[in-house]
């Protein structure tokens, strides 16, 4: 069966990661269905391919509608989730979305005998790292409701593999890139720093700003997902990162260099946050042939150009 005759469903396909996945799937000739309730996803994210895809406005908790959309599909990418801060503010609704929503995707995929489901998990399931870089065998110790819901969802996939479900779990590290936006509950650091610089407001650094993050570009997250879908590999868990580290202070300095805006930061007492998180990507390199392609400086320049047009 050629890719052009294969139906693929992307839940959350109008969102940040989902919309980039949709574009790449269309470019590869797949018949793409986007399932999104547009609570955070935006139709403008799909403007480049909207005449080549099917868009269904539906909630992940609407099981009958979801089941109807997934019917006859070969692959499903499950990207729907509410973020960490929203989980803290609305725990009941968040558990419903992140857990019951995932269970609905799994049940619908089993009924449709989907070939494989790709699930977007998070490196936050590792909690506070006890060694670096973090591999997939690192102990799991989620410390937020969001990360708990991601890990519980992973166990759903493992349990239903006994019923024939085939899946790949991707533990994304800190994803960035164009179409990433912020709102009341979701505040990615690159976007927040850029907005501070643009308004000549002091960015806030906690502690001395030495906390370091493994930033991975959304294009590379898409690459990992496509490699997983098109491979013969299933029922595996993979880290998706760049295996490089950039401190928060280095990130701010890079943004200042790119924008030409030099605002000194405000330093505040360090919070109880993870000081460093670096991905070990040996497994995904060896098994899927994944290789990060976007350098952090190039990726941030592109994101700054995108944000400049929006703000």
Secondary structure, DSSP 8 states (H G I E B T S, - for coil): --GGG-EEEEETTTSHHHHHHHHHHHHTT-EEEEEE--SS--GGGGTTTGGGSEEEE--TT-HHHHHHHHTT-SEEEE-----HHHHHH-HHHHHIIIIIHHHHHHHHHHHTT-SEEEEEEEGGGG-S-SSSSB-TTS-----SHHHHHHHHHHHHHHHHGGGT--EEEEEE-EEE-TT----SS---HHHHHHHHHHTT---EEETTS--EE-EEEHHHHHHHHHHHHHSS--SEEEEES-S--EEHHHHHHHHHHHHT-----EEE---S--SEE-B--HHHHHHH-------HHHHHHHHHHHHHHH-
